[in-house]
Amino acid sequence: MSAPAGKAVRVVPRARLAGLALATVAVVVAMAWLRFDAANIALAVAGVLVVGVVLLAQDAGHAMMWPRIVDADRGGYRHEVSQLSWALTGKDGRITETGFRRLRDVAREHLALAGLDLDADADAVRELLGAGPYATLHPPRGQLPHPRGVDACLAALERLGTDPRSTP
C-alpha cells in the first residue's frame, strides 16, 4: 500500500513498537499472577494499547525546537527585529529597553551612511524620516515606543535605501 501523492508517511520505530508490546505483556503477566479475571485482563490490555498508540502517534516526550534562521540567509534589519520579536515587547505592550537600544543602533548605522547623526542632526533626521519615526527614535523620557511605531520607523529606514551591511 502506497501513500497518497503529497502526503508524508510517518514510520514508527521498531523499538517503540517493541516497548508497547513488552508493556502489554507485562500487564498481562502481572494481572494473571495476581489472579485477575480474563475480562479485567482484556480491559487492561485494551487500555494499555490505546494509551500506547496515542503516545506513539503524538511523539510525546520529545523536545521540540524552534527553527533557527541562519544569519547568512537573512535579508535586512526588519528580519533581525522579527527574529527577536519574542523579547521585543514588554508587559505593557511597549518595546523593551533592549529592543529600543537595538532600534536606535540600526537607525544610527543607516543615518551614518546618509551622512547624518541620529542625535546631532535632529532637524535633518526628522525631515528625512518623518515626524512619526523621529518621535519613535526620540520618545518622551521614561516612555518607550509601541511596536507599530517601531514598524513605521523601520519602514522609513528601509526607504532610505542604505543597507550598512552592503557597504565594503
DSSP file with accessible surface (Angstrom, degrees, kcal/mol):
  #  RESIDUE AA STRUCTURE BP1 BP2  ACC     N-H-->O    O-->H-N    N-H-->O    O-->H-N    TCO  KAPPA ALPHA  PHI   PSI    X-CA   Y-CA   Z-CA
    1    1 A M              0   0  243      0, 0.0     2,-0.3     0, 0.0     0, 0.0   0.000 360.0 360.0 360.0 128.9    0.0    0.0    0.0
    2    2 A S        -     0   0  110      1,-0.1     3,-0.1     3,-0.0     0, 0.0  -0.719 360.0-105.3-106.4 159.5    1.5    3.3   -1.0
    3    3 A A        -     0   0   42     -2,-0.3     3,-0.1     1,-0.1     6,-0.1  -0.461  42.7 -97.3 -79.5 150.0    0.9    6.8    0.4
    4    4 A P    >   -     0   0   91      0, 0.0     3,-1.9     0, 0.0    -1,-0.1  -0.291  54.8 -84.0 -61.7 151.8   -1.3    9.3   -1.5
    5    5 A A  T 3  S+     0   0  105      1,-0.3     3,-0.1    -3,-0.1    -3,-0.0  -0.321 115.3  16.0 -59.8 134.6    0.7   11.8   -3.5
    6    6 A G  T 3  S+     0   0   92      1,-0.2     2,-0.4    -3,-0.1    -1,-0.3   0.428  99.8 114.6  84.6  -2.8    1.9   14.8   -1.5
    7    7 A K    <   -     0   0  145     -3,-1.9     2,-0.3    -4,-0.0    -1,-0.2  -0.862  61.7-133.8-104.3 135.7    1.3   13.1    1.9
    8    8 A A        -     0   0  104     -2,-0.4     2,-0.5    -3,-0.1    -3,-0.0  -0.643  14.4-140.6 -84.8 140.9    4.2   12.2    4.2
    9    9 A V        -     0   0  101     -2,-0.3     2,-0.5    -6,-0.1    -6,-0.0  -0.899  10.9-148.1-102.5 128.3    4.2    8.7    5.7
   10   10 A R        -     0   0  124     -2,-0.5     2,-0.5     2,-0.0    -2,-0.0  -0.852   8.9-156.1 -99.0 125.3    5.3    8.6    9.3
   11   11 A V        -     0   0  118     -2,-0.5     3,-0.0     0, 0.0    -2,-0.0  -0.879   9.3-140.3-103.8 128.6    7.1    5.4   10.3
   12   12 A V        -     0   0   42     -2,-0.5     5,-0.1     1,-0.1    45,-0.0  -0.757  29.7-113.0 -86.5 127.0    7.1    4.3   14.0
   13   13 A P    >>  -     0   0   63      0, 0.0     4,-1.6     0, 0.0     3,-0.6  -0.256  18.4-123.6 -59.5 146.0   10.5    2.9   15.0
   14   14 A R  H 3> S+     0   0  221      1,-0.2     4,-2.8     2,-0.2     5,-0.2   0.827 108.8  62.9 -61.3 -32.0   10.5   -0.8   15.8
   15   15 A A  H 3> S+     0   0   78      1,-0.2     4,-2.2     2,-0.2    -1,-0.2   0.900 103.4  48.3 -63.0 -37.3   11.9   -0.1   19.3
   16   16 A R  H <> S+     0   0   72     -3,-0.6     4,-2.1     2,-0.2    -1,-0.2   0.904 112.1  48.4 -69.2 -41.1    8.8    1.9   20.2
   17   17 A L  H  X S+     0   0   87     -4,-1.6     4,-2.4     2,-0.2    -2,-0.2   0.906 111.3  50.7 -64.5 -39.4    6.5   -0.9   19.0
   18   18 A A  H  X S+     0   0   52     -4,-2.8     4,-2.8     1,-0.2    -2,-0.2   0.899 108.5  52.4 -64.8 -38.5    8.6   -3.4   20.9
   19   19 A G  H  X S+     0   0   37     -4,-2.2     4,-2.3     2,-0.2    -1,-0.2   0.905 109.1  49.2 -63.4 -40.4    8.2   -1.3   24.0
   20   20 A L  H  X S+     0   0   29     -4,-2.1     4,-2.2     2,-0.2    -2,-0.2   0.923 111.6  49.2 -64.9 -41.2    4.5   -1.2   23.6
   21   21 A A  H  X S+     0   0   54     -4,-2.4     4,-2.6     1,-0.2    -2,-0.2   0.922 111.4  49.1 -64.8 -42.3    4.4   -5.0   23.1
   22   22 A L  H  X S+     0   0  123     -4,-2.8     4,-2.7     1,-0.2    -1,-0.2   0.893 110.0  51.4 -64.6 -38.9    6.5   -5.5   26.3
   23   23 A A  H  X S+     0   0   45     -4,-2.3     4,-2.2     2,-0.2    -1,-0.2   0.915 110.8  48.7 -64.0 -39.4    4.3   -3.2   28.3
   24   24 A T  H  X S+     0   0   22     -4,-2.2     4,-2.3     2,-0.2    -2,-0.2   0.938 112.5  47.1 -65.6 -45.5    1.3   -5.1   27.2
   25   25 A V  H  X S+     0   0   85     -4,-2.6     4,-2.9     1,-0.2     5,-0.2   0.913 110.5  53.4 -63.1 -40.6    2.9   -8.5   28.0
   26   26 A A  H  X S+     0   0   58     -4,-2.7     4,-2.6     1,-0.2     5,-0.2   0.909 108.8  49.0 -62.2 -40.3    4.0   -7.1   31.4
   27   27 A V  H  X S+     0   0   39     -4,-2.2     4,-2.5     2,-0.2     5,-0.2   0.932 112.7  48.0 -65.0 -42.8    0.4   -6.0   32.2
   28   28 A V  H  X S+     0   0   55     -4,-2.3     4,-2.5     2,-0.2     5,-0.2   0.948 114.4  45.4 -62.9 -47.4   -1.0   -9.5   31.2
   29   29 A V  H  X S+     0   0   92     -4,-2.9     4,-2.6     1,-0.2     5,-0.2   0.934 114.5  47.9 -63.8 -44.5    1.6  -11.4   33.3
   30   30 A A  H  X S+     0   0   50     -4,-2.6     4,-1.7    -5,-0.2    -1,-0.2   0.922 114.6  45.1 -63.9 -43.5    1.2   -9.2   36.4
   31   31 A M  H  <>S+     0   0   30     -4,-2.5     5,-2.6    -5,-0.2    -1,-0.2   0.868 113.3  50.0 -71.2 -33.9   -2.6   -9.4   36.3
   32   32 A A  H ><5S+     0   0   53     -4,-2.5     3,-1.4    -5,-0.2    -2,-0.2   0.903 109.4  51.8 -68.5 -39.5   -2.5  -13.1   35.7
   33   33 A W  H 3<5S+     0   0  203     -4,-2.6    -2,-0.2     1,-0.3    -1,-0.2   0.862 109.4  49.9 -63.8 -34.3   -0.1  -13.6   38.6
   34   34 A L  T 3<5S-     0   0  103     -4,-1.7    -1,-0.3    -5,-0.2    -2,-0.2   0.372 118.7-117.6 -84.3   4.0   -2.5  -11.6   40.8
   35   35 A R  T < 5 +     0   0  219     -3,-1.4    -3,-0.2     1,-0.2     2,-0.1   0.878  50.1 170.5  63.3  45.6   -5.3  -13.8   39.6
   36   36 A F      < -     0   0   92     -5,-2.6    -1,-0.2     1,-0.1     2,-0.0  -0.480  40.1 -97.6 -76.7 156.3   -7.5  -11.2   37.8
   37   37 A D     >  -     0   0  113     -2,-0.1     4,-2.2     1,-0.1     5,-0.2  -0.336  30.9-113.0 -69.0 158.3  -10.4  -12.4   35.7
   38   38 A A  H  > S+     0   0   81      1,-0.2     4,-2.7     2,-0.2     5,-0.2   0.863 116.9  56.0 -62.4 -36.4   -9.9  -12.7   32.0
   39   39 A A  H  > S+     0   0   74      1,-0.2     4,-2.2     2,-0.2    -1,-0.2   0.910 108.3  47.1 -64.9 -41.1  -12.3   -9.8   31.4
   40   40 A N  H  > S+     0   0   74      2,-0.2     4,-2.4     1,-0.2    -2,-0.2   0.893 112.2  50.1 -67.3 -38.3  -10.3   -7.5   33.6
   41   41 A I  H  X S+     0   0   26     -4,-2.2     4,-2.7     2,-0.2    -2,-0.2   0.933 110.6  49.8 -64.3 -43.5   -7.1   -8.5   31.9
   42   42 A A  H  X S+     0   0   63     -4,-2.7     4,-2.4     1,-0.2    -2,-0.2   0.903 111.1  49.4 -63.0 -40.3   -8.6   -7.9   28.5
   43   43 A L  H  X S+     0   0  128     -4,-2.2     4,-2.2     2,-0.2    -1,-0.2   0.918 111.8  48.3 -65.5 -41.2   -9.8   -4.4   29.6
   44   44 A A  H  X S+     0   0   27     -4,-2.4     4,-2.6     2,-0.2    -2,-0.2   0.907 110.9  50.8 -66.0 -40.6   -6.4   -3.5   31.0
   45   45 A V  H  X S+     0   0   29     -4,-2.7     4,-2.7     2,-0.2    -2,-0.2   0.928 109.5  50.8 -62.4 -43.3   -4.7   -4.7   27.8
   46   46 A A  H  X S+     0   0   49     -4,-2.4     4,-2.5     1,-0.2    -2,-0.2   0.920 110.8  49.4 -60.6 -41.6   -7.1   -2.6   25.7
   47   47 A G  H  X S+     0   0   37     -4,-2.2     4,-2.6     2,-0.2     5,-0.3   0.920 110.8  48.9 -63.8 -43.2   -6.3    0.4   27.9
   48   48 A V  H  X S+     0   0   36     -4,-2.6     4,-2.7     1,-0.2    -2,-0.2   0.927 112.5  48.6 -63.0 -42.7   -2.5   -0.1   27.6
   49   49 A L  H  X S+     0   0   74     -4,-2.7     4,-2.7     2,-0.2     5,-0.2   0.914 111.6  48.8 -65.5 -41.4   -2.8   -0.4   23.8
   50   50 A V  H  X S+     0   0   93     -4,-2.5     4,-2.3     2,-0.2     5,-0.2   0.952 114.7  44.4 -63.7 -48.4   -4.9    2.7   23.5
   51   51 A V  H  X S+     0   0   90     -4,-2.6     4,-2.5     1,-0.2     5,-0.2   0.927 114.6  50.5 -62.9 -41.3   -2.6    4.8   25.6
   52   52 A G  H  X S+     0   0   11     -4,-2.7     4,-2.4    -5,-0.3    -2,-0.2   0.920 110.3  47.9 -63.8 -43.2    0.4    3.3   23.8
   53   53 A V  H  X S+     0   0   85     -4,-2.7     4,-2.4     2,-0.2    -1,-0.2   0.914 111.7  50.6 -65.9 -40.0   -1.0    4.1   20.3
   54   54 A V  H  X S+     0   0   79     -4,-2.3     4,-1.9    -5,-0.2    -2,-0.2   0.938 111.9  47.5 -62.9 -44.1   -1.8    7.7   21.4
   55   55 A L  H  X>S+     0   0   93     -4,-2.5     5,-1.3     1,-0.2     4,-0.9   0.896 112.4  49.3 -65.2 -38.2    1.7    8.2   22.7
   56   56 A L  H  <5S+     0   0   24     -4,-2.4     3,-0.3     1,-0.2    -1,-0.2   0.891 112.7  48.1 -66.6 -37.0    3.3    6.7   19.6
   57   57 A A  H  <5S+     0   0   52     -4,-2.4    -2,-0.2     1,-0.2    -1,-0.2   0.813 115.9  43.0 -73.7 -29.4    1.1    9.0   17.4
   58   58 A Q  H  <5S-     0   0  138     -4,-1.9    -1,-0.2    -5,-0.2    -2,-0.2   0.526  97.0-131.6 -95.3  -7.9    1.8   12.1   19.3
   59   59 A D  T ><5 -     0   0   62     -4,-0.9     3,-1.5    -3,-0.3    -3,-0.2   0.931  36.4-163.1  54.6  43.8    5.6   11.7   19.8
   60   60 A A  T 3 < +     0   0   54     -5,-1.3    -1,-0.1     1,-0.2     3,-0.1  -0.326  63.4  23.4 -62.5 139.1    5.0   12.5   23.5
   61   61 A G  T 3  S+     0   0   86      1,-0.3     2,-0.4    -3,-0.1    -1,-0.2   0.358  86.7 127.4  90.9  -4.8    8.1   13.5   25.5
   62   62 A H    <   -     0   0   94     -3,-1.5    -1,-0.3     1,-0.1     2,-0.3  -0.699  63.0-117.3 -88.6 136.8   10.2   14.6   22.5
   63   63 A A        -     0   0   97     -2,-0.4     2,-0.4    -3,-0.1    -1,-0.1  -0.515  25.6-148.1 -72.6 131.9   11.7   18.1   22.8
   64   64 A M        -     0   0  171     -2,-0.3     2,-0.4     0, 0.0    -1,-0.0  -0.820  11.4-161.0-100.6 142.4   10.5   20.5   20.1
   65   65 A M        -     0   0  169     -2,-0.4     3,-0.0     3,-0.0    -2,-0.0  -0.948  18.9-120.5-124.6 143.2   12.8   23.2   18.9
   66   66 A W        -     0   0  237     -2,-0.4     2,-0.1     1,-0.1     0, 0.0  -0.559  41.2-102.0 -74.5 143.6   12.0   26.4   17.0
   67   67 A P        -     0   0  120      0, 0.0     2,-0.5     0, 0.0    -1,-0.1  -0.403  35.8-133.8 -66.0 144.6   13.6   26.7   13.6
   68   68 A R        -     0   0  170     -2,-0.1     2,-0.5    -3,-0.0    -3,-0.0  -0.870   8.4-132.1-104.2 133.1   16.7   28.9   13.6
   69   69 A I        -     0   0   73     -2,-0.5     2,-0.3     1,-0.0     5,-0.1  -0.697  26.0-125.1 -82.1 125.3   17.2   31.5   10.9
   70   70 A V    >   -     0   0   77     -2,-0.5     3,-1.1     1,-0.1     4,-0.5  -0.531  12.9-133.4 -73.6 133.6   20.7   31.2    9.5
   71   71 A D  G >  S+     0   0   89     -2,-0.3     3,-1.1     1,-0.3    -1,-0.1   0.867 102.5  55.5 -56.4 -40.3   22.5   34.6    9.7
   72   72 A A  G 3  S+     0   0   91      1,-0.2    -1,-0.3     3,-0.1    -2,-0.0   0.772 106.2  51.8 -68.7 -22.8   23.8   34.5    6.2
   73   73 A D  G <  S+     0   0  130     -3,-1.1    -1,-0.2     2,-0.0     2,-0.2   0.479  83.4 108.6 -92.5  -3.6   20.3   34.0    4.7
   74   74 A R    <   -     0   0   44     -3,-1.1     2,-0.3    -4,-0.5     3,-0.1  -0.530  56.2-152.8 -79.1 144.9   18.7   36.9    6.4
   75   75 A G        -     0   0   60     -2,-0.2     3,-0.2     1,-0.1     2,-0.2  -0.427  54.6 -29.3-118.2  57.8   17.8   39.9    4.3
   76   76 A G  S  > S-     0   0   11     -2,-0.3     4,-1.0     1,-0.1     3,-0.5  -0.490  73.9 -69.8 127.8 170.3   17.8   43.1    6.3
   77   77 A Y  H  > S+     0   0   17      1,-0.2     4,-2.2     2,-0.2     5,-0.2   0.784 117.7  66.8 -71.3 -28.2   17.3   44.6    9.7
   78   78 A R  H  > S+     0   0   71      1,-0.2     4,-2.3     2,-0.2    -1,-0.2   0.917 102.5  49.4 -59.6 -37.0   13.5   44.1    9.7
   79   79 A H  H  > S+     0   0   91     -3,-0.5     4,-2.0     2,-0.2    -1,-0.2   0.848 106.8  54.8 -72.5 -31.9   14.2   40.3    9.8
   80   80 A E  H  X S+     0   0   24     -4,-1.0     4,-1.3     2,-0.2    -1,-0.2   0.933 110.9  45.1 -64.3 -42.9   16.6   40.7   12.7
   81   81 A V  H  < S+     0   0   20     -4,-2.2     4,-0.2     1,-0.2    -2,-0.2   0.915 111.9  51.7 -68.3 -39.1   14.0   42.6   14.7
   82   82 A S  H >< S+     0   0   59     -4,-2.3     3,-1.0     1,-0.2     4,-0.3   0.864 105.8  55.4 -67.7 -31.2   11.3   40.0   13.8
   83   83 A Q  H 3< S+     0   0   56     -4,-2.0     3,-0.4     1,-0.2    -1,-0.2   0.866 114.4  40.4 -66.3 -32.7   13.6   37.2   15.0
   84   84 A L  T >X S+     0   0   86     -4,-1.3     3,-1.9    -3,-0.2     4,-0.5   0.319  83.7 109.0 -94.4   8.4   13.9   38.9   18.3
   85   85 A S  H X>  +     0   0   64     -3,-1.0     4,-0.9     1,-0.3     3,-0.8   0.783  65.9  67.8 -62.2 -25.5   10.2   39.9   18.5
   86   86 A W  H 34 S+     0   0  208     -3,-0.4    -1,-0.3    -4,-0.3    -2,-0.1   0.823 113.4  31.6 -62.4 -27.7    9.5   37.4   21.2
   87   87 A A  H <4 S+     0   0   41     -3,-1.9    12,-0.3     1,-0.1    -1,-0.3   0.350 102.7  82.9-107.6   4.7   11.6   39.5   23.5
   88   88 A L  H << S+     0   0   22     -3,-0.8     8,-2.7    -4,-0.5     2,-0.5   0.845  80.8  62.9 -81.0 -33.8   10.8   42.9   21.9
   89   89 A T  B  < S-A   95   0A  66     -4,-0.9     6,-0.3     6,-0.3    -1,-0.1  -0.806  70.2-152.6-101.4 132.0    7.5   43.6   23.6
   90   90 A G    >   -     0   0   27      4,-3.5     3,-1.5    -2,-0.5     6,-0.1  -0.163  38.8 -85.7 -87.9-173.7    7.2   44.1   27.3
   91   91 A K  T 3  S+     0   0  221      1,-0.3     4,-0.1     2,-0.1    -1,-0.1   0.800 125.0  55.6 -65.3 -28.6    4.3   43.6   29.7
   92   92 A D  T 3  S-     0   0  113      2,-0.2    -1,-0.3     3,-0.1     3,-0.1   0.400 118.8-105.3 -88.8   4.5    2.8   47.0   29.0
   93   93 A G  S <  S+     0   0   31     -3,-1.5     2,-0.2     1,-0.4    -2,-0.1   0.436  87.9 110.7  88.8  -3.3    2.7   46.5   25.2
   94   94 A R  S    S-     0   0   60     52,-0.2    -4,-3.5     1,-0.1    -1,-0.4  -0.634  78.3 -91.0 -98.5 163.6    5.6   48.8   24.5
   95   95 A I  B     -A   89   0A   2     50,-2.6    -6,-0.3    -6,-0.3    -1,-0.1  -0.329  46.7-106.0 -71.9 159.3    9.0   47.6   23.3
   96   96 A T     >  -     0   0   40     -8,-2.7     4,-2.4    -9,-0.2     5,-0.2  -0.306  26.6-107.4 -79.4 167.0   11.7   46.7   25.8
   97   97 A E  H  > S+     0   0   97      1,-0.2     4,-2.5     2,-0.2     5,-0.2   0.902 121.3  52.0 -61.1 -40.3   14.7   48.8   26.6
   98   98 A T  H  > S+     0   0   93      1,-0.2     4,-2.2     2,-0.2    -1,-0.2   0.923 110.2  47.9 -63.4 -44.0   16.9   46.3   24.8
   99   99 A G  H  > S+     0   0   11    -12,-0.3     4,-2.4     2,-0.2    -1,-0.2   0.886 111.1  51.4 -63.5 -38.3   14.8   46.4   21.7
  100  100 A F  H  X S+     0   0   19     -4,-2.4     4,-2.4     2,-0.2    -2,-0.2   0.923 109.2  49.6 -66.2 -42.6   14.8   50.2   21.8
  101  101 A R  H  X S+     0   0  127     -4,-2.5     4,-2.2     1,-0.2    -2,-0.2   0.919 111.6  49.4 -62.0 -40.8   18.6   50.3   22.0
  102  102 A R  H  X S+     0   0   75     -4,-2.2     4,-2.4     2,-0.2    -2,-0.2   0.904 109.3  52.2 -65.8 -40.0   18.9   47.9   19.1
  103  103 A L  H  X S+     0   0    4     -4,-2.4     4,-2.6     1,-0.2    -1,-0.2   0.927 110.1  48.3 -60.8 -44.5   16.4   50.0   17.0
  104  104 A R  H  X S+     0   0   40     -4,-2.4     4,-2.8     1,-0.2    -1,-0.2   0.887 109.8  52.8 -65.5 -35.5   18.5   53.1   17.7
  105  105 A D  H  X S+     0   0   68     -4,-2.2     4,-2.2     2,-0.2    -2,-0.2   0.927 110.6  47.1 -63.7 -43.6   21.7   51.3   16.7
  106  106 A V  H  X S+     0   0    1     -4,-2.4     4,-2.3     2,-0.2    -2,-0.2   0.935 114.2  47.4 -63.0 -45.1   20.1   50.2   13.4
  107  107 A A  H  X S+     0   0    0     -4,-2.6     4,-2.9     1,-0.2     5,-0.3   0.915 109.7  53.4 -63.4 -41.5   18.9   53.8   12.8
  108  108 A R  H  X S+     0   0   81     -4,-2.8     4,-2.1     1,-0.2    -1,-0.2   0.923 109.9  48.2 -60.8 -41.2   22.3   55.2   13.7
  109  109 A E  H  X S+     0   0   74     -4,-2.2     4,-1.4     2,-0.2    -1,-0.2   0.924 114.1  45.5 -66.3 -44.9   24.0   52.9   11.2
  110  110 A H  H  X S+     0   0   11     -4,-2.3     4,-0.8     1,-0.2    -2,-0.2   0.915 114.6  47.3 -65.1 -43.8   21.6   53.8    8.4
  111  111 A L  H  <>S+     0   0    0     -4,-2.9     5,-3.1     1,-0.2     3,-0.4   0.845 105.4  59.6 -69.3 -31.5   21.7   57.5    9.0
  112  112 A A  H ><5S+     0   0   62     -4,-2.1     3,-1.4    -5,-0.3    -1,-0.2   0.888 102.7  52.9 -63.6 -35.7   25.5   57.5    9.2
  113  113 A L  H 3<5S+     0   0   73     -4,-1.4    -1,-0.2     1,-0.3    -2,-0.2   0.773 107.4  51.8 -69.9 -23.7   25.6   56.2    5.6
  114  114 A A  T 3<5S-     0   0   49     -4,-0.8    -1,-0.3    -3,-0.4    -2,-0.2   0.376 124.6-107.2 -88.8   1.2   23.3   59.1    4.7
  115  115 A G  T < 5S+     0   0   63     -3,-1.4     2,-0.3     1,-0.3    -3,-0.2   0.694  80.8 119.7  83.8  21.1   25.8   61.4    6.4
  116  116 A L      < -     0   0   36     -5,-3.1     2,-0.5    -8,-0.1    -1,-0.3  -0.871  56.9-137.9-121.7 152.5   23.6   62.2    9.4
  117  117 A D     >  -     0   0   69     -2,-0.3     4,-1.8     1,-0.1     8,-0.2  -0.913  18.1-136.0-105.6 133.1   24.0   61.7   13.1
  118  118 A L  T  4 S+     0   0    1     -2,-0.5    -1,-0.1     1,-0.2     7,-0.1   0.878 101.0  24.4 -56.4 -40.9   20.9   60.5   14.9
  119  119 A D  T >4 S+     0   0   78      1,-0.1     3,-0.5     2,-0.1    -1,-0.2   0.840 123.5  48.0 -97.0 -36.7   21.2   62.9   17.8
  120  120 A A  T 34 S+     0   0   75      1,-0.2     2,-0.6     2,-0.1     3,-0.2   0.851 111.2  48.3 -77.9 -34.0   23.2   65.8   16.4
  121  121 A D  T 3X  +     0   0   60     -4,-1.8     4,-2.6     1,-0.2     5,-0.3  -0.408  68.1 152.2-103.8  57.7   21.3   66.4   13.2
  122  122 A A  H <> S+     0   0   27     -2,-0.6     4,-2.6    -3,-0.5     5,-0.2   0.895  70.0  46.2 -58.4 -47.8   17.8   66.4   14.7
  123  123 A D  H  > S+     0   0  120     -3,-0.2     4,-2.3     1,-0.2    -1,-0.2   0.924 114.8  46.7 -65.2 -42.8   16.1   68.6   12.1
  124  124 A A  H  > S+     0   0   41      2,-0.2     4,-2.4     1,-0.2    -1,-0.2   0.904 113.4  48.9 -66.7 -38.9   17.6   66.8    9.1
  125  125 A V  H  X S+     0   0    0     -4,-2.6     4,-2.9     2,-0.2     5,-0.5   0.924 111.2  50.3 -66.5 -42.3   16.7   63.4   10.6
  126  126 A R  H  X S+     0   0   99     -4,-2.6     4,-2.0    -5,-0.3    -2,-0.2   0.915 113.5  45.9 -61.7 -40.7   13.1   64.5   11.3
  127  127 A E  H  < S+     0   0  171     -4,-2.3    -2,-0.2    -5,-0.2    -1,-0.2   0.902 116.1  45.2 -69.4 -39.5   12.8   65.8    7.7
  128  128 A L  H  < S+     0   0   82     -4,-2.4    -2,-0.2    -5,-0.2    -1,-0.2   0.927 126.4  26.9 -71.6 -45.3   14.3   62.6    6.2
  129  129 A L  H  < S-     0   0    9     -4,-2.9    -3,-0.2     1,-0.2    -2,-0.2   0.799 110.1-114.4 -88.9 -33.5   12.4   60.0    8.2
  130  130 A G     X  -     0   0   27     -4,-2.0     4,-1.9    -5,-0.5    -1,-0.2  -0.300  31.2 -78.4 110.3 162.6    9.2   61.9    9.0
  131  131 A A  H  > S+     0   0   71      2,-0.2     4,-2.5     1,-0.2     5,-0.2   0.896 124.1  51.8 -67.2 -41.2    7.8   63.1   12.3
  132  132 A G  H  > S+     0   0   45      2,-0.2     4,-2.0     1,-0.2    -1,-0.2   0.963 112.5  42.3 -63.2 -54.1    6.4   59.7   13.4
  133  133 A P  H  > S+     0   0   14      0, 0.0     4,-1.9     0, 0.0    -1,-0.2   0.891 114.4  52.9 -61.7 -35.0    9.6   57.7   13.0
  134  134 A Y  H  X S+     0   0   28     -4,-1.9     4,-1.4     1,-0.2    -2,-0.2   0.931 108.4  50.1 -64.4 -42.5   11.7   60.5   14.5
  135  135 A A  H  < S+     0   0   54     -4,-2.5    -1,-0.2     1,-0.2    -3,-0.2   0.842 107.4  55.2 -64.1 -32.4    9.3   60.5   17.6
  136  136 A T  H  < S+     0   0   15     -4,-2.0    -1,-0.2     1,-0.2    -2,-0.2   0.905 110.8  44.3 -65.4 -39.3    9.8   56.8   17.9
  137  137 A L  H  < S+     0   0    0     -4,-1.9    -1,-0.2     1,-0.3    -2,-0.2   0.686 124.0  36.2 -78.0 -19.5   13.6   57.2   18.0
  138  138 A H  S  < S+     0   0   53     -4,-1.4    -1,-0.3    -5,-0.1    -2,-0.1  -0.545  82.1 172.0-130.1  66.6   13.3   60.1   20.5
  139  139 A P        -     0   0   33      0, 0.0     3,-0.1     0, 0.0    -3,-0.1  -0.280  45.5 -81.0 -73.5 163.5   10.3   59.3   22.8
  140  140 A P    >   -     0   0   87      0, 0.0     3,-2.2     0, 0.0    -5,-0.0  -0.293  67.3 -78.1 -59.5 149.8    9.5   61.3   25.9
  141  141 A R  T 3  S+     0   0  248      1,-0.3     3,-0.1    -3,-0.1    -3,-0.0  -0.225 117.4  12.5 -55.4 130.2   11.7   60.5   28.8
  142  142 A G  T 3  S+     0   0   84      1,-0.2     2,-0.5    -3,-0.1    -1,-0.3   0.394 105.2 101.0  85.9  -3.6   10.6   57.2   30.5
  143  143 A Q    <   -     0   0  101     -3,-2.2    -1,-0.2    -4,-0.0     0, 0.0  -0.966  55.7-157.4-118.5 123.4    8.2   56.1   27.7
  144  144 A L        -     0   0   40     -2,-0.5   -47,-0.1     1,-0.1   -48,-0.0  -0.653  29.1-101.6 -93.2 153.0    9.2   53.5   25.2
  145  145 A P        -     0   0   11      0, 0.0   -50,-2.6     0, 0.0    -1,-0.1  -0.230  31.3-109.1 -74.0 162.9    7.5   53.4   21.8
  146  146 A H    >>  -     0   0   59    -52,-0.2     4,-1.7     1,-0.1     3,-0.8  -0.514  32.5-108.1 -82.9 157.7    4.8   50.9   20.7
  147  147 A P  H 3> S+     0   0   50      0, 0.0     4,-2.6     0, 0.0     5,-0.2   0.845 118.4  58.8 -58.3 -33.7    5.6   48.2   18.2
  148  148 A R  H 3> S+     0   0  186      1,-0.2     4,-2.1     2,-0.2     5,-0.1   0.875 105.1  50.7 -66.9 -31.2    3.6   49.9   15.4
  149  149 A G  H <> S+     0   0   16     -3,-0.8     4,-2.3     2,-0.2    -1,-0.2   0.884 109.1  51.1 -68.3 -38.1    5.9   52.9   15.8
  150  150 A V  H  X S+     0   0    6     -4,-1.7     4,-2.8     2,-0.2    -2,-0.2   0.923 109.1  51.1 -63.8 -42.0    8.9   50.7   15.5
  151  151 A D  H  X S+     0   0   84     -4,-2.6     4,-2.3     1,-0.2    -2,-0.2   0.924 110.8  47.7 -62.1 -43.7    7.5   49.2   12.3
  152  152 A A  H  X S+     0   0   45     -4,-2.1     4,-2.2     2,-0.2    -1,-0.2   0.896 112.1  50.5 -64.8 -37.1    6.9   52.7   10.9
  153  153 A C  H  X S+     0   0    0     -4,-2.3     4,-2.3     2,-0.2    -2,-0.2   0.930 110.4  48.4 -66.9 -43.7   10.5   53.6   11.8
  154  154 A L  H  X S+     0   0    9     -4,-2.8     4,-2.4     1,-0.2    -2,-0.2   0.895 110.4  52.1 -64.0 -38.1   12.0   50.5   10.2
  155  155 A A  H  X S+     0   0   23     -4,-2.3     4,-1.8    -5,-0.2    -1,-0.2   0.913 109.6  49.4 -64.1 -40.7    9.9   51.2    7.1
  156  156 A A  H  X S+     0   0    4     -4,-2.2     4,-0.7     1,-0.2    -2,-0.2   0.904 110.9  49.7 -65.3 -39.6   11.3   54.7    6.9
  157  157 A L  H ><>S+     0   0    2     -4,-2.3     3,-0.8     1,-0.2     5,-0.6   0.891 109.2  52.1 -66.7 -37.3   14.8   53.5    7.4
  158  158 A E  H ><5S+     0   0   96     -4,-2.4     3,-1.4     1,-0.2    -1,-0.2   0.848 101.7  60.6 -66.2 -33.8   14.3   50.9    4.6
  159  159 A R  H 3<5S+     0   0  179     -4,-1.8    -1,-0.2     1,-0.3    -2,-0.2   0.721  89.4  71.8 -66.4 -19.8   13.1   53.7    2.3
  160  160 A L  T <<5S-     0   0   41     -3,-0.8    -1,-0.3    -4,-0.7    -2,-0.2   0.796  97.0-140.9 -64.3 -27.6   16.5   55.4    2.7
  161  161 A G  T < 5 +     0   0   68     -3,-1.4     2,-0.6    -4,-0.4    -3,-0.1   0.664  58.7 125.0  76.5  17.4   17.9   52.6    0.5
  162  162 A T      < -     0   0   36     -5,-0.6    -1,-0.2     3,-0.0    -2,-0.1  -0.940  37.5-174.2-114.2 119.3   21.1   52.3    2.6
  163  163 A D    >   -     0   0   53     -2,-0.6     3,-2.2     1,-0.1     4,-0.5  -0.947  15.5-153.4-110.2 110.5   22.0   48.9    4.0
  164  164 A P  G >  S+     0   0   21      0, 0.0     3,-0.8     0, 0.0    -1,-0.1   0.804  94.2  57.9 -56.2 -27.9   25.0   49.2    6.2
  165  165 A R  G 3  S+     0   0  101      1,-0.2    -3,-0.0    -3,-0.1   -89,-0.0   0.660  97.3  62.1 -77.3 -14.3   25.9   45.6    5.6
  166  166 A S  G <  S+     0   0   87     -3,-2.2    -1,-0.2     2,-0.1    -4,-0.0   0.563  83.0  93.6 -89.4  -6.6   26.1   46.2    1.8
  167  167 A T    <         0   0   70     -3,-0.8    -5,-0.0    -4,-0.5   -54,-0.0  -0.641 360.0 360.0 -85.2 142.8   29.0   48.7    2.0
  168  168 A P              0   0  176      0, 0.0    -1,-0.1     0, 0.0    -2,-0.1  -0.182 360.0 360.0 -70.3 360.0   32.5   47.3    1.6
